[in-house]
Amino acid sequence: MRRYVPGTHRQPLRTHSLSRVKGFSQKVDSWEPEDLAAEVPCKLAAGDALVHHVGVLHRAEPNKTND
């Protein structure tokens, strides 16, 4: 499931660093408790697509499907 923090695209871009996730995955260095509290889940079905602004804080839980 993807999770987004609304309105963060209006804030200055936060610093990123490489994560340990396979591929070109990066992580935000300053994910704050307020961000976690403001997260909005966005559940997708197979075949769905999602587009977001580059500045919106977002994260995803691991894909646990067999597909």
C-alpha positions in Angstrom: 0.0 0.0 0.0 1.2 3.5 -0.8 1.1 6.2 1.8 1.2 10.0 1.1 1.6 13.1 3.2 -0.7 15.7 1.7 0.6 19.2 1.1 4.3 18.3 1.3 4.8 19.3 -2.3 4.5 22.9 -1.1 7.4 22.5 1.3 11.1 22.6 0.4 12.4 19.4 -1.0 13.9 17.2 1.7 17.3 15.6 1.4 17.4 12.0 0.2 19.9 9.1 0.4 20.0 5.7 -1.1 17.9 3.0 0.7 18.8 -0.7 0.8 15.8 -1.6 -1.4 16.7 -3.3 -4.7 16.7 -0.9 -7.6 17.0 2.9 -7.6 15.2 3.4 -4.3 15.8 6.4 -2.2 14.7 7.4 1.3 13.9 10.8 2.9 16.5 11.5 5.6 14.0 13.5 7.7 10.8 11.6 8.0 9.2 13.1 11.1 6.5 11.8 13.5 4.2 14.6 12.2 4.5 13.1 8.7 3.5 9.6 9.9 0.5 11.1 11.7 -0.6 13.0 8.5 -0.2 10.0 6.1 -3.1 9.0 3.9 -3.2 5.4 2.6 -3.8 4.8 -1.1 -4.7 1.2 -1.9 -4.2 0.1 -5.5 -5.7 -2.9 -7.3 -3.7 -5.0 -9.8 -3.3 -2.9 -13.0 -3.8 0.5 -11.3 -1.4 3.3 -11.9 -0.7 6.2 -9.6 1.0 9.6 -10.5 2.1 12.1 -7.9 4.1 15.3 -7.7 7.9 14.8 -7.2 7.8 16.8 -4.0 5.0 14.8 -2.3 6.4 12.7 0.6 5.4 9.1 -0.1 6.3 5.6 0.9 5.2 2.1 0.1 5.0 -1.1 2.1 6.6 -4.2 0.6 4.8 -6.0 -2.1 3.7 -9.3 -0.6 1.9 -10.8 -3.7 3.2 -13.7 -5.6 2.6 -12.0 -9.0 
